[in-house]
Structure formats: structure tokens, C-alpha cells
Amino acid sequence: MDFRFTAEQEAFRRDIQTFLDAELPEPPDLPDDGWIVGYDREFSKKVGAKGWIGLTWPQEYGGQGRSYLDRLILTEEFLKRGAPVASHWLADRQMGPSILHYGTPEQKEKLLPGIMSGELCFCIGMSEPGAGSDLAGLQTKAEEDGDEFVLNGQKIWTSFAHVADYCYLVARTNPDVPKHKGISEFIVDMNTPGIPVRAVGHFTGAHHFNEVFFDQVRVPKSALVGEQDRGWYQIASQLDYERSGIERLMSNYLLLDAMQDYVRETGEIRRETVRHRLAQLYIEFNMGKFLVYRVAWLLTQGIIPNAESAAAKAFCTEYEQRLAQTASELMGMHSLLMPGSPQARLHGRIARAYLYAPAYTIQGGTSAILRNIIAMRGLGLPPG
Ligand SMILES: Cc1cc2nc3c(=O)[nH]c(=O)nc-3n(C[C@H](O)[C@H](O)[C@H](O)COP(=O)(O)OP(=O)(O)OC[C@H]3O[C@@H](n4cnc5c(N)ncnc54)[C@H](O)[C@@H]3O)c2cc1C
């Protein structure tokens, strides 16, 4: 088996590196997890101008028609540098593919060009105070009224709702059927009256998620994506895409490099326990990479990964937590310094990473839920 990339893929990688050398000579002083926290619409527009948003989408819609492996190379290079890609990340990864698959010709025409140019930012309105892992239990209602739907309810943990142009909203359209069967998806213009957004603070100091309220919000019927009441089945495959990218492995990659620099500079590298812990992280990083590459390979074969995505996300996000934990242990008291402190080594990256780390195994499906998927759909075990 040949694991090497092709000459074209290597050339593409160099092209991305050249772009990043010019646009991002230093990693931005952002919390790790730049794909979800690093919002910079101007940077996204530059990525869009390169044709790198919608890389895998069909050329008839303005995409590049390139492979999922090419997209993996692109995202890997962005994450290595901590690039502030959050403004376009969700739309590029999820909303665009959903619109391509389920959207009307009007939705495609209206939204895909703005996503690809990096001008549009989407947020995802799935989770609610009483519906996270049990998403099908959501209570936000969309009731038909003439040519419109009327939305009422509340979402929470909605990353970028405070800056997004559109919300990809999941709401209940039929309360009289089993809960999985009465759900639909909508694209809601965030400027519609009746959508107050309230910030939810994060203890790293970053603000990316919010509470979003829908109070008698009227949207046209054309806001519905796909089939009414069939939203649950649409969401299921979107989550498989959402879970499987290399961002689930490399959110805090900069920490790995920074930690090596630190232990070399301080001479800690000569201690056997330090060397072994770094070596262990290196082994786990490479195992995670194989799991993620396998998912990308399945996608290139036209197979939607399911238990494979769950396995990749469970392993990789737990690795990200071990990386943050190891970094804070190796750096001792230094790791307590927060950003802004003059003595803070690595701009407080360790402290932030440590505080942020619990999120990795929660966002996009908790590790417990992923293990349920692996057990039932991967191994064919009966439900507990
Ligand atoms: C950084 C971050 C960003 C996010 N961004 C968004 C966003 O943009 N949009 C959005 O809609 N949501 C977002 N979320 C929300 C996220 O999807 C939910 O937090 C997640 O699905 C878990 O739901 P919950 O928080 O309600 O926890 P719960 O579902 O209440 O889970 C609590 C605990 O119970 C366990 N548990 C629950 N059910 C089971 C079960 N059946 N078997 C075994 N254990 C179980 C869980 O593993 C967990 O440990 C974000 C979350 C984070 C951390």
C-alpha cells in the first residue's frame, strides 16, 4: 500500500503554505480551536478568492470538484498554523453540502456563491437547553401559517450567532408523530425580526457561543431545506461529515510544537519521562491521523462514514484533551499564566488550551454518544 500523496497533492500543499506564509506570518494570538473560535471574515474572503471554499463541490455550482483528500490537505495546513477560519468553516463543511444535496435551485443560486466567496457566515441552531445528545427531543416549533412558518423557541451553544448572516435551524414541524419524524431544517436570515442573541461567556475569555431566542419569527416557506418532517434523516448524514474532519485531531496542534520548543529550551527534554510523554503524544497523533484519513478515503469512494467517523472523533478529541493535559503538566506553574500576562510563555496558550479542552469531547457529539454509535452501528450490538 502506498501512503504517499501524489505530486499534484504535494504541489497543492505547497501552494497553501505559500499563501499562509504571506497572510499569516505568525500564528494569531487566538485560543486554539481556530476553526471554531478564530472568526475573521476578511481572512475567509481571501481563502474564498483562492477558490478554497467549496473545494469538493461540483464545478457547475462554482466549486472546484476536487477530492476529499485535497480538502484534507487544505484543512490540515490551516490548522497547523492556527488560521482564523471560523467565519467560513461551518458553511464550507456542512451547510454548503446540505444545500447542494437538499436545497432548491433558488437556495443554491442565492447562497452558494456567497459561501464560496467567504462573504457569508452561518451558525448552527441545533442544541437546546433540554436537547443536546437527545437532539430529537428539541422543542423549537415551526408552525405553518399561509405562505410562512412561524418560529418559536430557544437554542443554546450556538457558535457565531452574534455575527452570522444565517442560522441553519432545526425545528419541530409536527408534534403529533414520534419525535424523530416531525423535524425539519430551515435557513433563517438572522436579520429577521424577533431573534435576540445573548452571549454565553466562556472561561477562556473567548466569546463564540450564544443563546438564541425565536419569538414569533416569520420566515417564508422557501426557507425550508429538503423535505418537511424528514429533517432528522438529513441531519444524521450531516453529523457524519461534521464529526470526521481533521479539526477533531488538530484543534490544539500548535501546542504540540510549542511544548517541544519549551522542553528543548529549558533542557527538560533530557528527562526520560518528558521524552516518553512527547513520544506517546506523537504515536497517538499519527494513529488519529490514520483514522481521519480513512474517513476521507471512504468519502472519496462515495461512502458516507458512520461508525468510522464516530471512532475518529472519539479517539482524536480524547487525544486533544491528553495533549492539553500533558502540556500543562510539563510546563508546571507556567501553564497557570493566562494570556496578557507579561510572563506568560506561549501567550498563555497552555492555560487557555487546558481550560478549553473539555469542549473537544462535547461539541459535535459527546464521547459517550459516539461509543453508542460504534457499539450499535459499527459492531452491531443491541441497544443497552
Ligand atoms: C465549544 C462548543 C460549541 C458548540 N457549538 C454548537 C453550535 O454551534 N450549535 C449547536 O447546536 N450546538 C453546539 N454545541 C452544543 C453541543 O452539540 C452539545 O453540547 C452536545 O451535543 C451535548 O449536549 P448537552 O450539552 O445538552 O449535554 P447532554 O446531552 O445533556 O449530556 C450530558 C452528559 O450525559 C451523557 N449522555 C447523554 N445521553 C447519553 C446516552 N444516551 N448514553 C450515554 N451517555 C449519555 C453525555 O455524554 C454527557 O456526558 C456546542 C458545544 C460546545 C462545547
PDBQT file of the ligand as one rigid body, heavy atoms in Angstrom, charges set to zero:
ROOT
HETATM    1  C1  LIG A 401     -17.496  24.518  22.067  1.00  0.00    +0.000 C 
HETATM    2  C2  LIG A 401     -18.890  24.075  21.735  1.00  0.00    +0.000 A 
HETATM    3  C3  LIG A 401     -19.515  24.592  20.608  1.00  0.00    +0.000 A 
HETATM    4  C4  LIG A 401     -20.824  24.203  20.292  1.00  0.00    +0.000 A 
HETATM    5  N1  LIG A 401     -21.421  24.761  19.205  1.00  0.00    +0.000 NA
HETATM    6  C5  LIG A 401     -22.703  24.424  18.917  1.00  0.00    +0.000 A 
HETATM    7  C6  LIG A 401     -23.368  25.049  17.817  1.00  0.00    +0.000 A 
HETATM    8  O1  LIG A 401     -22.803  25.893  17.117  1.00  0.00    +0.000 OA
HETATM    9  N2  LIG A 401     -24.646  24.704  17.584  1.00  0.00    +0.000 N 
HETATM   10  C7  LIG A 401     -25.319  23.778  18.315  1.00  0.00    +0.000 A 
HETATM   11  O2  LIG A 401     -26.473  23.478  18.011  1.00  0.00    +0.000 OA
HETATM   12  N3  LIG A 401     -24.721  23.173  19.384  1.00  0.00    +0.000 NA
HETATM   13  C8  LIG A 401     -23.434  23.488  19.693  1.00  0.00    +0.000 A 
HETATM   14  N4  LIG A 401     -22.823  22.899  20.778  1.00  0.00    +0.000 N 
HETATM   15  C9  LIG A 401     -23.603  22.017  21.647  1.00  0.00    +0.000 C 
HETATM   16  C10 LIG A 401     -23.248  20.541  21.591  1.00  0.00    +0.000 C 
HETATM   17  O3  LIG A 401     -23.656  19.965  20.379  1.00  0.00    +0.000 OA
HETATM   18  C11 LIG A 401     -23.893  19.862  22.804  1.00  0.00    +0.000 C 
HETATM   19  O4  LIG A 401     -23.298  20.418  23.958  1.00  0.00    +0.000 OA
HETATM   20  C12 LIG A 401     -23.714  18.360  22.794  1.00  0.00    +0.000 C 
HETATM   21  O5  LIG A 401     -24.463  17.774  21.778  1.00  0.00    +0.000 OA
HETATM   22  C13 LIG A 401     -24.083  17.723  24.151  1.00  0.00    +0.000 C 
HETATM   23  O6  LIG A 401     -25.353  18.122  24.553  1.00  0.00    +0.000 OA
HETATM   24  P1  LIG A 401     -25.630  18.707  26.023  1.00  0.00    +0.000 P 
HETATM   25  O7  LIG A 401     -24.626  19.788  26.266  1.00  0.00    +0.000 OA
HETATM   26  O8  LIG A 401     -27.062  19.057  26.095  1.00  0.00    +0.000 OA
HETATM   27  O9  LIG A 401     -25.283  17.530  27.021  1.00  0.00    +0.000 OA
HETATM   28  P2  LIG A 401     -26.228  16.275  27.392  1.00  0.00    +0.000 P 
HETATM   29  O10 LIG A 401     -26.790  15.694  26.150  1.00  0.00    +0.000 OA
HETATM   30  O11 LIG A 401     -27.195  16.715  28.441  1.00  0.00    +0.000 OA
HETATM   31  O12 LIG A 401     -25.191  15.273  28.006  1.00  0.00    +0.000 OA
HETATM   32  C14 LIG A 401     -24.726  15.355  29.360  1.00  0.00    +0.000 C 
HETATM   33  C15 LIG A 401     -23.901  14.104  29.655  1.00  0.00    +0.000 C 
HETATM   34  O13 LIG A 401     -24.737  12.930  29.549  1.00  0.00    +0.000 OA
HETATM   35  C16 LIG A 401     -24.159  11.982  28.640  1.00  0.00    +0.000 C 
HETATM   36  N5  LIG A 401     -25.232  11.317  27.883  1.00  0.00    +0.000 N 
HETATM   37  C17 LIG A 401     -26.325  11.902  27.322  1.00  0.00    +0.000 A 
HETATM   38  N6  LIG A 401     -27.078  10.978  26.670  1.00  0.00    +0.000 NA
HETATM   39  C18 LIG A 401     -26.431   9.779  26.816  1.00  0.00    +0.000 A 
HETATM   40  C19 LIG A 401     -26.692   8.443  26.346  1.00  0.00    +0.000 A 
HETATM   41  N7  LIG A 401     -27.769   8.165  25.599  1.00  0.00    +0.000 N 
HETATM   42  N8  LIG A 401     -25.804   7.465  26.669  1.00  0.00    +0.000 NA
HETATM   43  C20 LIG A 401     -24.698   7.740  27.403  1.00  0.00    +0.000 A 
HETATM   44  N9  LIG A 401     -24.407   8.986  27.889  1.00  0.00    +0.000 NA
HETATM   45  C21 LIG A 401     -25.252   9.985  27.581  1.00  0.00    +0.000 A 
HETATM   46  C22 LIG A 401     -23.294  12.808  27.721  1.00  0.00    +0.000 C 
HETATM   47  O14 LIG A 401     -22.241  12.009  27.162  1.00  0.00    +0.000 OA
HETATM   48  C23 LIG A 401     -22.756  13.880  28.670  1.00  0.00    +0.000 C 
HETATM   49  O15 LIG A 401     -21.638  13.388  29.357  1.00  0.00    +0.000 OA
HETATM   50  C24 LIG A 401     -21.516  23.262  21.113  1.00  0.00    +0.000 A 
HETATM   51  C25 LIG A 401     -20.875  22.732  22.245  1.00  0.00    +0.000 A 
HETATM   52  C26 LIG A 401     -19.593  23.132  22.557  1.00  0.00    +0.000 A 
HETATM   53  C27 LIG A 401     -18.928  22.557  23.770  1.00  0.00    +0.000 C 
ENDROOT
TORSDOF 0
